[in-house]
Each structure stands twice: as structure tokens, then as C-alpha cells.
Amino acid sequence: MPLTEPTVLQTLMKWRTRVSAAAWVVVRDAHAAEDIFQNVALKAMTREVSFENEATLMSWAFITARREGIDWLRRHQRESLCLDAEILELLEHEWQSEAPHPAGAKIEALQDCLSAAPEPARRLLKLRYFDGFSCEEVAERMGLGLNAIYKRVSRLHESLKDCIEGKLEGGTTAGTQAP
């Protein structure tokens, strides 16, 4: 029995963060990724084809988000660092296979972990991910070598991952160091 429209919408909303992330990996623009998610949801609701189950819907949604992202890049004629199609497929598979935590819980855990991070770490992350500077530009702005920035970013990723997992699994990060 095909999924009903309310079930399609509920499923897409449950997976919203991951579908948006799939679009972001292609376009590297948070606002465009959100627009792409909305387009995917609209297409899912107005398609003449029905979805037999959640897996079929999500497979279609990830593929559609990636294609919409590529179309967005073409329309905006931007140079972007895109991941290889094979890597994108591996990411899609990983996103689909993980049991998701509610997006709000992950975001709250990330915010807590970022607040606990030392100021230089928060500054580095802000420059790199929110202000969109390359690692080379971050190194220059922070007066550090490029290898030092790569190592710090790698350590910060690992620390944030551990901190977030600790918060999601146990509700606290006792014993988990701040990034």
C-alpha cells in the first residue's frame, strides 16, 4: 500500500536535517540547501508517482536533493568544491543507514559543546564554517601555519563528535572534554 500524503510529509520532516545536508554537500550554502529541501518536499507531495515505503521515499529524496543541488550550482554559475559522485553516494548510504536522533537534540548538544569550547577553537570554527574561509585564509587570519590549522580542525571535529555523542547517549558529557 503506497504511503499517504501525511506519511510522506512526516517522513520527510523526520529526515529533514539529512536531506538538507545532502543538498548542502553539493551547494555549500545553508539557505540554498533549505530551499532545496523545500523543493524536494513539494515535489514529493505533487508527484504522480506513489512511494511504496519509507526507504523508497528517502532514496528518491536524497537523489532529488543532490540533483536539485547540481541544478542550483548551474543556475548560479558558482565554482564550488564538490565531492566526487562516489563519495556522495557513500554519504547518502551512511545517512540512510544511521538511526537518527531528533534533530533538535543534536543541535542542542552541538550548541552545548561549542559553548564549552575554548575561544580560539570557536573562532577557528567560525572562520572556517560560518564565515566560509578556506583553511589557508584561516591560517593567515590566525597567524598560524596551514598544517597547524588542519590538525586543529581535525582535533576539533573529533572532540565535537565525542562531546555530542556523549550528550546524546548519556544526557551529559561527564568525562568528555570540551573541544
Number of C-alpha atoms within 10 A of each C-alpha: 7 12 15 14 14 10 13 21 16 12 17 22 14 15 21 18 19 20 30 25 24 27 29 21 18 24 25 19 15 15 12 18 26 18 17 25 29 17 15 22 21 12 13 21 16 11 9 8 9 17 19 12 14 15 12 11 17 20 14 14 23 26 18 22 26 26 15 22 26 16 13 18 17 11 9 9 9 10 9 10 10 13 11 9 11 9 11 18 16 11 15 20 13 11 18 17 9 8 8 13 12 12 14 10 14 16 12 14 23 19 13 17 22 20 13 15 18 11 11 10 17 16 14 22 20 14 19 19 12 11 11 14 16 12 20 15 15 22 20 13 12 13 10 12 13 15 12 12 21 14 11 16 17 12 14 20 14 13 18 22 16 18 26 27 18 17 21 18 11 10 12 14 19 10 8 16 13 18 21
